Amino acid sequence: MKLKIFASTALAALVLCGVAKAQDAALPALEKDEALHARLPEGIRTAGKMISVNNGSFPPYEIVTGTEMTGASADLTHALGQVLGVTIEHETVGGLPALLAGVNSGRYQFAFGPVGDFKSREEANDFVDWVQEYVVFAVQNGNPKAIVSLDTACGNRIAVMAGGSAERVIKAQDEKCQADGKAAIEVQSYTDQPSSILSVRSKRADAFFSSQAPLTYFVSQANGQLELSGVGEKNGFDNLFQGAVVPKGSPLAEILKDGIQVLMDNGAYAAIMKKWGLENNMLEEPGINLGGSLPK
């Protein structure tokens, strides 16, 4: 198995060129839910804020530019903060392992994400799931390597996010390729989404295997250079839920779930998701630890 680790570079910022900075008209201010506010831990109520950690740009959910974050998750946490009666701030770390470590150490109260929810991850964390996702390929226009499924990834250079579930699936597929006498996959692991997609645009990789929502966004920003492939296939996954992450047993899980439910009930959730083209990823109601087993 060939495995390469690629760090984020300044060139990754090129992927986000053309992103419209002007936002839609601000959503109406939401009323503070006094009962939910009262359920927050005393330390959060006293501070008047929570910190949500992210691991870099994950458009259209999280678009990190310097110290600022925009995107669906930014809009949703702004609305959620109004409902909870606190300010939700954002901090960025490098990679998913650092994100999970920061949450579990108590350095950050939670990660709004969305982060993939799997039973193995639920051993150390609780997930408040608020979207459903699918995993597909972003390939060069015309799909010159004919990558349409995991089986057709054999012998190709596939970019993935380091530490994510897609990395585990593509590495398992590489072993299957070789066991079947086919050419190995060159797995290229990157620390963030922009670096990963740039590898395909610059033809250093043949495909980026990742969540459909951000890949749809990146393809729309690629001026015809990219297209999606493998849409409608399981690609090693069954039902895939994603959401916010809190330490195991944290009272924040139920509070966040109920806060998100308020946003669903008052229409803010649907308005924000549709604003960012995520209507196909919406859930009817949030849930805690809905995830299944991580593919082997």
C-alpha positions as CSV (number, residue, x, y, z in Angstrom):
1,M,0.0,0.0,0.0
2,K,1.3,3.4,-0.9
3,L,0.5,6.2,1.5
4,K,1.5,9.8,1.4
5,I,0.8,12.5,3.9
6,F,0.4,16.0,2.6
7,A,0.3,19.1,4.7
8,S,-1.9,22.1,4.0
9,T,-0.2,24.8,1.9
10,A,-0.9,28.4,1.1
11,L,-1.8,27.2,-2.4
12,A,-4.9,25.7,-0.9
13,A,-6.4,29.2,-0.6
14,L,-6.6,29.3,-4.4
15,V,-9.5,26.7,-4.2
16,L,-11.6,29.2,-2.3
17,C,-11.1,32.0,-4.9
18,G,-14.3,33.2,-6.3
19,V,-16.3,32.5,-3.1
20,A,-18.8,35.3,-2.8
21,K,-18.1,37.1,0.4
22,A,-21.4,39.0,0.4
23,Q,-23.8,37.0,2.5
24,D,-27.6,36.8,2.1
25,A,-29.7,39.2,4.1
26,A,-29.3,38.4,7.8
27,L,-31.9,36.1,9.3
28,P,-34.3,37.7,11.7
29,A,-33.0,37.8,15.3
30,L,-34.2,34.8,17.3
31,E,-35.6,34.9,20.8
32,K,-33.6,33.5,23.7
33,D,-35.1,30.3,25.1
34,E,-34.9,30.8,28.9
35,A,-35.4,27.2,29.7
36,L,-32.5,26.1,27.5
37,H,-30.3,28.8,28.8
38,A,-30.9,27.7,32.3
39,R,-29.8,24.1,31.5
40,L,-26.4,25.3,30.3
41,P,-23.5,24.5,32.7
42,E,-22.9,27.3,35.1
43,G,-19.4,28.0,33.7
44,I,-20.9,28.6,30.2
45,R,-23.7,30.8,31.5
46,T,-21.1,32.9,33.5
47,A,-18.8,33.3,30.5
48,G,-21.7,34.0,28.2
49,K,-20.0,32.1,25.4
50,M,-18.9,28.7,24.1
51,I,-16.1,27.8,21.7
52,S,-16.8,25.5,18.8
53,V,-13.6,24.1,17.3
54,N,-13.2,23.2,13.6
55,N,-10.3,21.7,11.6
56,G,-10.3,24.1,8.7
57,S,-12.4,24.8,5.7
58,F,-15.2,22.3,5.0
59,P,-17.4,24.2,2.5
60,P,-20.2,24.9,2.3
61,Y,-20.5,24.2,6.1
62,E,-17.3,25.8,7.3
63,I,-15.3,28.4,5.2
64,V,-12.4,29.6,7.2
65,T,-10.6,32.7,6.1
66,G,-8.0,33.9,8.6
67,T,-9.8,34.1,12.0
68,E,-13.2,34.4,10.4
69,M,-15.6,31.6,9.5
70,T,-18.6,31.7,7.2
71,G,-20.8,28.9,5.8
72,A,-23.8,27.0,6.9
73,S,-22.3,26.0,10.2
74,A,-21.4,29.6,11.0
75,D,-25.0,30.7,10.3
76,L,-26.4,27.8,12.3
77,T,-24.2,28.4,15.3
78,H,-25.1,32.1,15.2
79,A,-28.8,31.2,15.3
80,L,-28.2,28.5,18.0
81,G,-26.3,31.0,20.1
82,Q,-29.3,33.4,20.0
83,V,-31.6,30.6,21.2
84,L,-29.2,29.5,23.9
85,G,-28.5,33.1,25.0
86,V,-24.7,32.8,24.6
87,T,-22.2,33.8,21.9
88,I,-20.6,30.9,20.0
89,E,-17.1,31.6,18.9
90,H,-14.9,29.5,16.5
91,E,-11.3,28.3,16.7
92,T,-9.4,26.3,14.1
93,V,-7.0,23.4,14.7
94,G,-5.1,21.2,12.3
95,G,-6.9,18.0,11.5
96,L,-9.7,15.8,12.9
97,P,-7.5,14.1,15.6
98,A,-6.6,17.5,17.0
99,L,-10.3,18.6,16.9
100,L,-11.4,15.5,18.9
101,A,-8.5,15.8,21.3
102,G,-9.4,19.5,21.9
103,V,-13.0,18.6,22.7
104,N,-12.1,15.7,25.0
105,S,-9.5,17.7,26.9
106,G,-12.1,20.4,27.7
107,R,-10.2,23.1,25.8
108,Y,-13.2,23.6,23.6
109,Q,-16.8,23.0,24.6
110,F,-17.8,21.3,21.4
111,A,-17.3,21.0,17.6
112,F,-20.4,21.9,15.7
113,G,-19.1,20.2,12.6
114,P,-20.6,18.4,11.0
115,V,-18.3,15.5,11.9
116,G,-19.0,11.9,10.8
117,D,-20.8,9.9,13.5
118,F,-19.6,6.2,13.9
119,K,-20.0,3.8,16.7
120,S,-16.2,3.6,17.2
121,R,-16.1,7.3,17.7
122,E,-19.0,7.2,20.1
123,E,-16.8,5.3,22.6
124,A,-15.1,8.6,23.5
125,N,-17.6,11.2,22.3
126,D,-21.3,11.9,21.9
127,F,-22.6,13.1,18.5
128,V,-25.6,15.4,18.0
129,D,-26.5,14.6,14.4
130,W,-28.1,17.3,12.3
131,V,-27.3,16.2,8.7
132,Q,-27.1,13.0,6.6
133,E,-24.2,12.7,4.2
134,Y,-23.0,10.6,1.2
135,V,-19.4,9.9,0.1
136,V,-18.5,10.3,-3.6
137,F,-15.5,11.2,-5.8
138,A,-14.6,14.5,-7.3
139,V,-12.7,13.9,-10.5
140,Q,-11.3,15.9,-13.4
141,N,-13.8,16.9,-16.0
142,G,-14.6,14.0,-18.4
143,N,-13.4,11.5,-15.7
144,P,-10.3,10.4,-17.7
145,K,-9.5,7.6,-15.3
146,A,-13.1,6.3,-15.3
147,I,-13.4,6.3,-11.5
148,V,-17.0,5.5,-10.7
149,S,-16.8,3.3,-7.6
150,L,-14.4,1.9,-5.1
151,D,-13.5,-1.0,-7.5
152,T,-12.4,1.4,-10.2
153,A,-10.1,3.3,-7.8
154,C,-7.5,0.5,-8.1
155,G,-4.3,1.8,-9.7
156,N,-5.2,5.4,-9.2
157,R,-4.1,8.3,-7.0
158,I,-6.9,9.1,-4.5
159,A,-6.9,12.1,-2.2
160,V,-8.6,11.8,1.2
161,M,-8.8,13.8,4.4
162,A,-6.3,12.5,7.0
163,G,-7.9,10.8,9.9
164,G,-11.4,10.6,8.3
165,S,-13.6,7.7,7.6
166,A,-13.0,8.0,3.9
167,E,-9.3,7.5,4.4
168,R,-10.0,4.2,6.3
169,V,-12.3,3.0,3.5
170,I,-9.9,3.8,0.6
171,K,-7.0,2.2,2.5
172,A,-9.1,-1.0,3.0
173,Q,-10.0,-0.8,-0.7
174,D,-6.3,-0.6,-1.6
175,E,-5.7,-3.8,0.3
176,K,-8.6,-5.5,-1.6
177,C,-7.2,-4.2,-4.9
178,Q,-3.9,-5.9,-4.2
179,A,-5.4,-9.1,-2.9
180,D,-7.4,-9.3,-6.1
181,G,-4.2,-8.9,-8.2
182,K,-5.0,-5.4,-9.2
183,A,-2.7,-2.3,-9.1
184,A,-2.4,-0.6,-5.7
185,I,-4.1,2.7,-4.9
186,E,-1.8,5.6,-4.1
187,V,-3.5,7.1,-1.1
188,Q,-2.8,10.8,-0.6
189,S,-3.9,12.0,2.8
190,Y,-4.3,15.8,3.3
191,T,-5.0,17.8,6.4
192,D,-7.8,19.9,4.9
193,Q,-10.4,20.0,2.1
194,P,-8.9,22.8,0.0
195,S,-5.5,21.1,-0.3
196,S,-7.3,17.8,-1.2
197,I,-9.4,19.3,-4.0
198,L,-6.4,21.3,-5.3
199,S,-4.5,18.1,-5.7
200,V,-7.1,17.0,-8.3
201,R,-7.3,20.4,-10.0
202,S,-3.5,20.4,-10.4
203,K,-3.6,16.7,-11.5
204,R,-1.4,15.5,-8.7
205,A,-4.3,13.2,-7.8
206,D,-6.9,11.5,-10.0
207,A,-9.8,11.9,-7.5
208,F,-10.8,13.2,-4.1
209,F,-12.9,10.8,-2.1
210,S,-15.0,12.7,0.4
211,S,-18.4,13.9,1.5
212,Q,-20.8,14.9,-1.3
213,A,-21.9,18.2,0.2
214,P,-18.4,19.9,0.1
215,L,-17.5,18.2,-3.1
216,T,-20.6,19.6,-4.8
217,Y,-19.5,23.0,-3.6
218,F,-16.0,22.6,-4.8
219,V,-17.1,21.4,-8.2
220,S,-19.4,24.4,-8.6
221,Q,-16.4,26.7,-7.9
222,A,-14.0,24.9,-10.3
223,N,-14.9,26.6,-13.6
224,G,-15.7,23.3,-15.3
225,Q,-12.5,21.6,-14.3
226,L,-14.2,19.0,-12.0
227,E,-17.2,16.8,-11.8
228,L,-18.8,14.3,-9.4
229,S,-18.6,10.6,-9.8
230,G,-19.9,7.6,-7.9
231,V,-23.1,9.5,-7.0
232,G,-25.9,7.1,-5.9
233,E,-23.4,4.3,-4.9
234,K,-22.8,3.2,-1.4
235,N,-19.0,3.5,-1.8
236,G,-18.3,1.6,1.3
237,F,-20.8,3.4,3.5
238,D,-24.4,2.7,4.7
239,N,-26.4,5.5,6.3
240,L,-23.9,8.2,7.2
241,F,-24.9,10.8,9.8
242,Q,-22.9,13.8,10.8
243,G,-23.2,16.3,13.6
244,A,-21.8,18.2,16.5
245,V,-19.3,16.5,18.9
246,V,-19.2,16.8,22.7
247,P,-17.3,14.8,25.3
248,K,-18.9,11.5,26.3
249,G,-21.7,12.0,28.7
250,S,-21.7,15.8,28.4
251,P,-25.0,17.5,29.3
252,L,-24.4,19.7,26.3
253,A,-25.5,16.8,24.0
254,E,-29.2,17.1,25.0
255,I,-29.0,20.9,25.2
256,L,-27.6,21.2,21.6
257,K,-30.1,18.7,20.3
258,D,-33.0,20.6,21.8
259,G,-31.5,23.9,20.5
260,I,-31.2,22.5,17.0
261,Q,-34.8,21.3,17.3
262,V,-35.9,24.8,18.0
263,L,-34.1,26.0,14.8
264,M,-35.9,23.2,12.9
265,D,-39.3,24.2,14.4
266,N,-38.9,27.9,13.7
267,G,-37.7,27.4,10.1
268,A,-34.2,28.8,10.6
269,Y,-32.5,25.4,10.0
270,A,-34.3,24.9,6.6
271,A,-33.6,28.5,5.5
272,I,-29.9,28.2,6.3
273,M,-29.5,24.8,4.8
274,K,-31.2,25.9,1.6
275,K,-29.2,29.1,1.4
276,W,-26.1,27.0,1.2
277,G,-27.5,24.4,-1.2
278,L,-27.8,21.7,1.4
279,E,-31.5,20.9,1.2
280,N,-30.6,17.2,0.2
281,N,-28.7,16.8,3.5
282,M,-31.4,17.9,5.8
283,L,-32.8,15.8,8.7
284,E,-36.4,16.1,9.9
285,E,-35.2,16.1,13.5
286,P,-31.8,15.9,15.2
287,G,-30.6,12.9,17.1
288,I,-27.9,11.7,19.4
289,N,-25.5,8.9,18.3
290,L,-27.4,7.9,15.2
291,G,-24.2,6.6,13.5
292,G,-23.5,3.1,12.4
293,S,-20.3,1.1,12.3
294,L,-17.2,2.5,10.6
295,P,-16.7,0.6,7.3
296,K,-13.9,-2.0,7.5
